[in-house]
């Protein structure tokens, strides 16, 4: 039987950080779609994404308790890390029971979309970081931006629940935050148009970002057979698609 652990003054505020990253390319031929699928499977395999999640764990100073990864056919991947906000050995709590102290985890799922009829191929990855304790997942934002190529980003951050101070009074947030933007480097932000939702009284924040530059080399294959007029038409179509997701 597992021995009982007495929790005294445990910070049980839930902090949830969620991302959706969207990347687009123009792939009107089956050969180009196949090439993009191979790139996705290679660049964003479950193993590669798990490497990023491990770095996030290091940045937020948590402990890895368990991992689960899965690649899918013909494309797509998932990764999950169960983590502990309480360092092994702190408060007399061994790592073997840390997993019972909170609901902290990081998950990542990829969603390639090859079904758009005009040849606009997209890739979405969702990352959810849920922590319970003193850890603030916002610290890892720049690392995630460095890992993914992205045209649209949607970030949600919420803090839920309450914890108690020594005098017994409740607090509903234990850190200062005005905007999610404050945690993203200016060199990253300058590439995006953004919408900033701040519901301070509800402990809810959302940031939407849309890329502002559309160089053709980022969206077309080097040896594409498309002419310049066709490329311009595709870029217009692409911009409408990206704007629709950003405004949705």
C-alpha positions as CSV (number, residue, x, y, z in Angstrom):
1,X,0.0,0.0,0.0
2,X,1.3,3.5,-0.8
3,X,2.1,5.5,2.2
4,X,0.1,8.7,2.8
5,X,1.6,12.1,2.1
6,X,0.5,15.0,4.2
7,X,0.2,18.1,2.1
8,X,0.8,21.4,4.1
9,X,0.6,24.7,2.3
10,X,0.7,23.1,-1.2
11,X,0.2,25.7,-4.0
12,X,-2.6,24.2,-6.1
13,X,-3.1,27.0,-8.5
14,X,-3.6,25.6,-12.0
15,X,-1.7,27.4,-14.8
16,X,-2.6,26.3,-18.3
17,X,-0.7,27.5,-21.3
18,X,-2.0,26.4,-24.7
19,X,-0.5,27.0,-28.2
20,X,-1.7,26.3,-31.7
21,X,1.0,26.9,-34.4
22,X,0.0,26.9,-38.1
23,X,2.4,26.5,-41.0
24,X,1.5,26.7,-44.7
25,X,3.0,25.7,-48.1
26,X,1.8,25.6,-51.6
27,X,1.8,22.0,-52.9
28,X,-0.5,21.6,-55.9
29,X,1.0,18.3,-57.1
30,X,1.0,14.9,-55.5
31,X,4.8,14.9,-55.6
32,X,5.0,18.2,-53.7
33,X,2.5,17.0,-51.1
34,X,4.5,13.8,-50.6
35,X,7.7,15.9,-50.2
36,X,6.0,18.1,-47.5
37,X,4.6,15.0,-45.7
38,X,8.1,13.5,-45.6
39,X,9.5,16.8,-44.3
40,X,6.8,16.9,-41.6
41,X,7.5,13.4,-40.5
42,X,11.2,14.1,-40.3
43,X,11.2,17.5,-38.8
44,X,8.3,17.1,-36.4
45,X,8.4,13.4,-35.5
46,X,7.3,12.4,-32.0
47,X,11.0,11.9,-31.0
48,X,11.9,15.5,-32.2
49,X,8.9,17.1,-30.5
50,X,9.7,15.2,-27.3
51,X,13.2,16.7,-27.3
52,X,11.5,20.1,-27.3
53,X,9.1,19.1,-24.5
54,X,12.1,18.0,-22.4
55,X,13.7,21.4,-22.9
56,X,10.5,23.0,-21.7
57,X,10.6,20.9,-18.6
58,X,14.2,22.2,-18.0
59,X,13.2,25.8,-18.5
60,X,10.2,25.7,-16.1
61,X,12.4,23.7,-13.6
62,X,10.2,20.7,-13.3
63,X,10.9,17.0,-13.1
64,X,10.0,14.4,-15.7
65,X,8.1,11.4,-14.3
66,X,7.1,9.6,-17.4
67,X,6.9,9.9,-21.2
68,X,4.7,8.6,-24.0
69,X,5.3,9.2,-27.7
70,X,3.5,8.0,-30.9
71,X,4.1,8.5,-34.6
72,X,1.2,7.9,-37.0
73,X,0.7,6.7,-40.6
74,X,0.8,8.3,-43.0
75,X,1.8,11.4,-41.0
76,X,1.3,13.1,-37.6
77,X,2.7,12.6,-34.1
78,X,1.9,12.9,-30.4
79,X,4.0,13.2,-27.3
80,X,3.1,13.5,-23.6
81,X,5.3,14.1,-20.6
82,X,4.0,13.7,-17.1
83,X,5.9,16.0,-14.8
84,X,6.1,17.1,-11.2
85,X,6.2,20.7,-10.0
86,X,7.8,19.6,-6.7
87,X,11.5,18.8,-7.0
88,X,12.4,15.2,-6.0
89,X,13.6,15.2,-2.4
90,X,12.1,18.6,-1.6
91,X,9.7,18.6,1.4
92,X,10.8,15.0,2.0
93,X,8.8,13.8,-1.0
94,X,10.5,11.1,-3.2
95,X,10.2,11.3,-6.9
96,X,8.2,8.0,-6.9
97,X,5.2,9.7,-5.4
98,X,5.5,13.1,-7.0
99,X,3.1,12.0,-9.7
100,X,0.3,11.9,-7.2
101,X,0.8,15.4,-6.0
102,X,-0.5,17.4,-9.0
103,X,-1.9,17.1,-12.5
104,X,1.0,18.7,-14.3
105,X,1.8,17.6,-17.8
106,X,2.9,18.7,-21.3
107,X,1.3,17.3,-24.5
108,X,1.9,17.9,-28.1
109,X,-0.1,16.8,-31.1
110,X,0.4,17.5,-34.8
111,X,-2.3,17.8,-37.4
112,X,-1.1,17.9,-41.1
113,X,-3.9,18.9,-43.5
114,X,-3.5,17.8,-47.1
115,X,-7.2,18.0,-48.0
116,X,-7.5,21.6,-49.2
117,X,-8.6,21.3,-52.9
118,X,-6.5,24.1,-54.3
119,X,-3.1,22.8,-53.1
120,X,-2.7,24.9,-49.9
121,X,-1.2,22.4,-47.5
122,X,-1.0,23.2,-43.8
123,X,0.4,21.8,-40.6
124,X,-0.8,22.6,-37.1
125,X,0.7,21.6,-33.8
126,X,-1.0,22.0,-30.5
127,X,1.0,22.2,-27.3
128,X,-0.6,22.2,-23.8
129,X,1.3,22.8,-20.7
130,X,-0.5,22.4,-17.4
131,X,1.2,23.0,-14.1
132,X,0.0,23.1,-10.5
133,X,2.3,24.8,-8.1
134,X,4.8,27.7,-8.2
135,X,5.9,27.0,-11.7
136,X,5.0,29.5,-14.4
137,X,4.9,27.9,-17.9
138,X,5.2,31.3,-19.6
139,X,9.0,31.1,-19.3
140,X,9.2,28.7,-22.2
141,X,7.6,30.8,-25.0
142,X,10.7,31.9,-26.8
143,X,12.1,28.3,-26.9
144,X,8.9,27.1,-28.6
145,X,8.9,29.9,-31.2
146,X,12.5,29.0,-32.1
147,X,11.5,25.4,-32.8
148,X,8.5,25.8,-35.1
149,X,8.1,27.5,-38.5
150,X,4.8,29.4,-38.1
151,X,2.5,31.7,-40.0
152,X,-0.3,31.9,-37.4
153,X,-0.1,31.4,-33.6
154,X,-2.9,31.3,-31.0
155,X,-1.8,31.3,-27.4
156,X,-4.1,31.0,-24.4
157,X,-3.1,31.3,-20.8
158,X,-5.4,30.8,-17.8
159,X,-5.0,30.5,-14.1
160,X,-7.6,28.7,-12.1
161,X,-8.4,27.6,-8.6
162,X,-7.0,29.3,-5.5
163,X,-4.4,28.6,-2.8
164,X,-4.1,29.9,0.8
165,X,-1.7,32.2,2.5
166,X,-0.4,31.4,5.9
167,X,-3.2,33.6,7.5
168,X,-5.8,31.4,5.7
169,X,-6.9,34.0,3.1
170,X,-7.3,32.9,-0.5
171,X,-5.3,34.1,-3.5
172,X,-6.3,33.4,-7.1
173,X,-3.0,34.3,-8.8
174,X,0.5,34.2,-7.5
175,X,2.5,36.1,-10.2
176,X,2.2,39.3,-12.1
177,X,1.1,39.3,-15.8
178,X,-0.2,42.0,-18.0
179,X,0.1,40.5,-21.4
180,X,1.4,37.3,-22.9
181,X,3.5,39.5,-25.2
182,X,5.7,40.5,-22.3
183,X,7.1,37.0,-22.3
184,X,8.0,36.9,-26.0
185,X,11.2,38.5,-27.3
186,X,10.9,41.7,-29.4
187,X,12.9,40.1,-32.2
188,X,10.1,37.5,-32.5
189,X,7.2,39.9,-32.1
190,X,8.3,42.2,-34.9
191,X,7.5,39.6,-37.5
192,X,3.8,39.4,-36.5
193,X,0.6,41.4,-36.5
194,X,-1.2,40.6,-33.2
195,X,-4.5,40.7,-31.3
196,X,-4.1,40.9,-27.5
197,X,-7.0,39.8,-25.3
198,X,-6.5,40.6,-21.6
199,X,-9.2,39.6,-19.1
200,X,-7.3,40.5,-16.0
201,X,-10.2,40.0,-13.6
202,X,-10.9,36.6,-15.0
203,X,-7.2,35.5,-15.0
204,X,-7.5,34.8,-18.7
205,X,-5.3,36.0,-21.5
206,X,-5.1,35.3,-25.3
207,X,-2.6,36.3,-27.9
208,X,-3.1,35.8,-31.7
209,X,-0.3,36.4,-34.1
210,X,-0.2,36.5,-37.9
211,X,2.9,36.7,-40.0
212,X,3.3,40.0,-41.8
213,X,5.8,39.0,-44.6
214,X,5.2,36.5,-47.3
215,X,8.4,35.8,-49.3
216,X,7.6,33.4,-52.1
217,X,10.6,31.1,-51.2
218,X,9.0,30.3,-47.9
219,X,5.9,28.8,-49.5
220,X,6.9,27.3,-52.8
221,X,9.2,24.4,-53.6
222,X,12.5,25.4,-55.2
223,X,11.8,23.5,-58.4
224,X,8.1,24.3,-58.7
225,X,6.7,24.4,-62.2
226,X,4.4,27.3,-61.3
227,X,4.9,30.5,-63.3
228,X,5.1,34.0,-61.7
229,X,1.5,34.8,-62.3
230,X,0.4,31.5,-60.8
231,X,2.6,32.2,-57.8
232,X,1.0,35.6,-57.2
233,X,-2.4,34.0,-57.4
234,X,-1.4,31.4,-54.9
235,X,0.1,33.9,-52.5
236,X,-3.2,35.9,-52.5
237,X,-5.1,32.7,-51.8
238,X,-2.7,31.8,-49.1
239,X,-3.0,35.2,-47.5
240,X,-6.8,34.8,-47.4
241,X,-6.5,31.4,-45.8
242,X,-4.1,32.7,-43.1
243,X,-6.2,35.7,-42.4
244,X,-9.3,33.5,-42.0
245,X,-7.6,31.4,-39.4
246,X,-6.2,34.5,-37.6
247,X,-9.6,36.2,-37.6
248,X,-11.6,33.1,-36.6
